[in-house]
Amino acid sequence: MSNQNQEEIPLLVLTNDNIKDIINNDTTIKESTKKKWLQTLSTFMKMFPDLETFTDVFNKYTDIEIIAIIIRRYPNLGTHVQHIQLILKIYNLSPEFGVFLTKTRYTYISDELFEIDQYDRHNRETSNKNDTTDYMDNFIGIFEKELELRRTEPASINHIISIIYTIGAYSSQTLENDSLVYVPRIDELRHIKLVNDDKDIITNEHNYYNYENGRLVINTFKTDGNSEFWYDYVMNPLAASFIKINVLKRTPENNEFLYPNNIELKIRQHVLPNRLYRRVFQNVYDKILMKPLDSMTKPMAHSIDTATKYYSNNKKYTEEEILINRLRIVSVFKLSETM
């Protein structure tokens, strides 16, 4: 992948506030998606601390340098793709920025993004075919971490993050297979509005959590238009009770959303990296608990094709290993279901 020749850049200054206005004036996306783009803009500019405006970035650096800086700062595929997509989005929304950036630079960045995506897809498909990882220790481990946080810092922000990834993913306190409702992604957790009455759940453009009754409503996903999947369920009483304790202890300024924006590091520390976490659930429920792939499309919010290509691996278990691992799950679930 080689850089295109840079064209002479027309004189234009777009401040961060100008870019915010461009995003906020986009009528084709939901409010929650606008917030995601505004957050991406904020973290984009933090990669260039010596520069004052958005357009300064493109005056100082070539396209290949900008992409390299983004990938170096955010090696996670989804995160660096989001930051590269921000450039393309502003180009498409703002005619002035379009003239400033030039079609040549836009095409180069777009082509680079496509190659990054295709390269990742190829690697993931190849990796899955060759992957024989046993995810059982990971699965047991995240429930043991929740139990440890329950013992050492009950109802802390770390604990309630752990909860939504473990016992809070189930509608039943005994964690039966069929009560697994929601295997979350980071993107969906960043802007969950807190309410204490269901009448305040007023739009399908936001995600909500009613801390009085444990009702979680997830309407927005990684991409707009994902109407095939949505969640509206009541968490089991044990999970909901810890979250309510946390919310009631908060100061008013920290009471708008269930989780803070910067939760990715905490998830890595107290659960697992998000993609690994989702692979763990996919493979354990498929290969140990024998839950059909089609029955996991709703909890995972992805298709059977996605599950097969990018999540399910080729690990094989003997009948004895399946039995032993099921007993391990029963044991940790039994501990998890009691106060």
Buried (B, 14 or more C-beta within 10 A) or exposed (E): EEEBEBEEBEEBEBEBEBBBEBBEEEEEBBEBBBBBBBBBBEBBBEBBEEBEBBBBBBEEBBBBEBBEBBBEBBEBBBBBBBBBBBBBBBBEBBEBBBEBBBEEBBEBBBEBBEEBEEEBEEEBEEEBEEBEBBBBEBBBBBBBBBBEBBEEEEBBBBBBBBBBBBBBBBBBBEBEEEBBBBBBBBBBBBBBBBBBEEEEBEEEBBBBBBBEBBBBBBBBBBEBEEEEBBBEBEBBEBBBBBBBBBBEEEEEEEEEBBBEBEBBEBBEEBBBEBBEBBBBBBBBBBBBBEBEBEEBBBBBBBBBEBBEBBBBBEBEBEEEBBEEBEEBBEEBBEEBBEE
